[in-house]
Amino acid sequence: MWEKKKEVEEIKAFLGQGAEFAGKLIFNGSVRIDGKFEGDIFGQGSLVVGKGATVKANIAVKSVYISGDVEGSIDVNEKMNIHSTGKFSGEVRTPVFIMEEGAIFDGRSHMSEIADKKNEIPAAD
């Protein structure tokens, strides 16, 4: 029987509204930011940027879900999802890019090397 995979893992860390942090965040699992963050974010799980959050960072994670404002460079292993209240400006590399109606994207997107290889035309022998 088919089971639906959970979209986001259990939250392991949380930066709440009204909180501000500048620096480097390294994590496993899932992290949610509802406040302000500036710096670098590296994770082996999901990053959730809540509505009203502001993030200015270089980000490298498994997946990212944006409902607030994010500015910077993002490298994603699985997927990036900008929800209807989300705004992203910068450069992103991801194999899957989802944008809901109302989302704002201002920047450049690059699909992963895997997607590029799928579209290559094989050389004639």
N, C-alpha and C positions, 0 to 999 in steps of 0.2 A: 504494500500500500504506500502511496506517495504521502510524505509528510512535508508540510511547508516549513522551510528553514526560517528561524528567527532572523529578522532583518538586522537587529542591533543586539549585541550581547549585553549582559548585566553590567550596569555602570559601576566602575571600580573607583573613580575619582570624580569630583564635582567642584567647579568654581562657580559659586552662586552670583545672582544679581547683586550689584553693588560692590563686589570684590574685584580687585585689580591685581594682575600679576605680570611681571616682566622677567624673562629668563628663558630657561630651557626645560621643556617637559618631555620626559621619556616614560613610556608606559607599555604595559601588556593589558589586554582586555579592552574595556571601553571607557572613554572619558567624555564627560559633558561639560561644556563651558557656557554659562549664562551671563557671565560678567565680561570684563575686559582682559585680554591677553595680548602681550607683545613679546616676540622672541622666536624660538624654534620649537617645533613639536615633532617628536619621533615616536611612532607606536606600532605595535604588532596587532592592533585591533582597530576599533572604530572610534572616530572622533565625531561628536555630536555638538554642533554649534547652535544653541537655542535662540529663539526669537528675542531680539533686543541685545544680543551679545555682539561684541566688537572684537575681532581677532585680526592682528597684523603679524603674520608669521610665515616662515618657511616651514612647510608641513610635509611629512613623509609618513603615511599610514596605510592600513589595509583598506579602509573605506571611510568616507566622510559624508555627513549629512548636515546640510547648511540651512538653517532657518533665520539666522542673523546676518551680520555683515562680516565678510572675510576679505582680506587683501593680502596678496603675497604670491608665493609659488607653492604649488601642491603636486606631490607625486603620490599617486594612489595605485595600489596593487590590484584591487577588485572593482570598486565602483565609487562614483561621486554622484550625490543627489542634492540638487538645489531645490528646496521646497518653495512654495509660492511666496513666502515672506522673506526668502533668502536673497542675498546679493553677494556676488563674488567678482572681484577685479584682480587680474593677474594672469598667471600662466599655470595651466594644469596639464598633467600627463596621467591618463587613465584609460583602461580598456573599455569601461562603460561609463557613460555620462548621461544622467537623467536630469531634466529640468521641467518643473511643473509650470503651468500657466501662471504668469505673474512674477516669476523668478527673474532676476536681473543678472546677466553675465556680460562682463566687459573685459575682454582679454583675448588670450590665445589658448586653444586646446590642441593637444597632441594625443593621438591614440598610441597604445603600446606597440612595441615591436612585433608582438604576437599578431595583432590585428593587421599590421603592415604586411607581414609574411603571408597571411591568408589571401591578401589581394594581389600578390605578385603573380605575374604571368610566367609560367615555367618556360625555360629556354628550349628551343627546338633542337632535337638531336641530329 
